[in-house]
Amino acid sequence: MPERADRQHSDGGDALTAGCLLLLVLVADAAAGFLVVLLLAVRGLGRMGAGSGQTPAGSLPADWAPLLCFGALALAVGATGVLLLRLGHRFTGAVQLVFCTVLACHALGSWP
């Protein structure tokens, strides 16, 4: 019987650890996403001001910032997804890898 009591305590601790880990990953991904959006917004405002002094025949150079930002975010989300899978959190890791795939497709869609 002592084994059963230890096992129940362990299951509660695993749920708490998984919940805290999920919250940490969510906050980290939200902060990284906010940073990407902020960087792209500031970059877009800078390009709007730079384009006003050019002639209509001149074209702007290719903008690699969206591709690099979304690619780096996809890499970070994918790395946390693989880490979560290795730690045994299958559902959370699978969701992270789905987000990684969506971000990678979005990054490839913004190819200049």
Summary of the structure (lengths in Angstrom):
residues: 112
radius of gyration: 21.1
end to end distance: 64.7
largest distance: 82.7
contacts: 278
relative contact order: 0.12
helix: 83%
strand: 0%
